[in-house]
């Protein structure tokens, strides 16, 4: 039996499946003969002649890695409190039914950034562990719904 991998969450589904069982994203089986090429950020920078780090805004950022077709988008925590959720009023708007309207918040405490779950139904995860509150460190993976973001401190 062959499998198809979800382009949103990477879940392995049977080839006959049309939608991902984990996140509900539409699955498209690969075309025959199609190959995937993986490049490191350094290889991309060399190929494009740009510095990947220079493309990021100054200061700490959350970079979308997967989910919702928004890979590569960045969000810089603004002010003392940055609200994350499905509500359009949130500072970081994540359009997914598994994300609560007011899901989590990033709070700046001096030089530290802390993420707090705001009582969401599906939880907030840091490095694949469910948390209520956690201090964000460089390269931490934040998962909210089907979105996976990386916290980068610059």
Secondary structure by P-SEA (a helix, b strand, c coil): cbbbbbcccccccccccccccccccccccccccbbbbbbcaaaaaaaacccccccccccbbbbbcccccccccccccccccccccccccccccccccccccccbbbbbcccbbbbbccccccccccccccccbbbbccbbbbbcccbbbbbbcc
